């Protein structure tokens, strides 16, 4: 990976240019996947720009090379200037500010895809990150979600993912080609909201699974919590968006992502530590100690979901989601995860 942005390549008509907005472990893996394909696909420029400072992600993925055609660019506006394929992969808390910086700075024909798991809660209701990108930047935005633990994909262990799209199947298939490799199988699903909500809500269920692990309640209890969680994920999604398809929950973005996140991943890991300490150490403290600068998504998403439930009078309909947030803020002890989550 080149350490800094160099002079622009000579423009080649009709070839797509890709920029990855974000880094971290998943952003670096996404750049690795994309860069391996732009070298092979004649419809893309070889170069992949990445808004990042590090030559490789030595902090999170030591020893993993991203490809010589990945160009690091610390200047956000310069990194996106020539791209018509924008890949967003940052903590969801940062996206509003990033979009505000990019207004008027991107190509009119740009397409976007979000790998971000989370939502923004506004007075009028929840706003998915793909919707935020579309509204602020006035461009179409697909999503990519799935059972994707970045460290495993980085060493090319087999994995799957789902591209969620709205109407334009041609652009969805373009994203599928850009990400697909022999070890990373990608499929398309015409259900942006369903795919994105699966990727968002599973982090809340993973927090619950971590509580179960920290309390050593066993696999039967964990399986029950995962089942309850999947049921609430589906119900919540369909209440918010009637267009959400039942079949989406059986794609990689649905049940597969839920399983892998509840078995591994940062949300489960930190929630386990939280429960082992009886809730006496805050998630902020555990995040700083355990995640090496990565961000914990599940706790903030649980808060955002809770705000939606409270505002709409749905708290009693979603006992697991409600209980997870109340444990996270210390209103209930970790042991309440089973007692209070049963409907």
Order of alpha helices (4+ residues) and beta strands (2+ residues): beta-alpha-beta-beta-alpha-beta-alpha-beta-beta-beta-alpha-beta-alpha-beta-alpha-beta-alpha-alpha-alpha-alpha-alpha-alpha-alpha-alpha
